[in-house]
Amino acid sequence: MSHNHGIEEPSIEALIEEQRRLASSKLLFKRVIGSLIVAGLLKQKLALLSNEAVGQLMFDVVWNVIDVSSPELAICQIATERLLNSPSVVKSTKENVTQ
């Protein structure tokens, strides 16, 4: 168990906003290095999420910024549907019902 000595870890939403802020910085160092550091922290937090939670983030965050006519939208739609309907989500739900 890690101890953060009273320092609250940033939420996924806070990391997303911080990375967006850094990516639009006029300072090259912040834009490149800052964005990479925050992206690394975000990846660590995302790796801990369930498929359902990742699918929900794709729906809530990614779909809002993708152009409706882009191929990325179709890819994200399929990925989101798979993540939200993945066997691990179904298994977790069945396990919760039987407990």
Summary of the structure (lengths in Angstrom):
residues: 99
radius of gyration: 16.7
end to end distance: 26.2
largest distance: 54.1
contacts: 226
relative contact order: 0.10
helix: 71%
strand: 0%
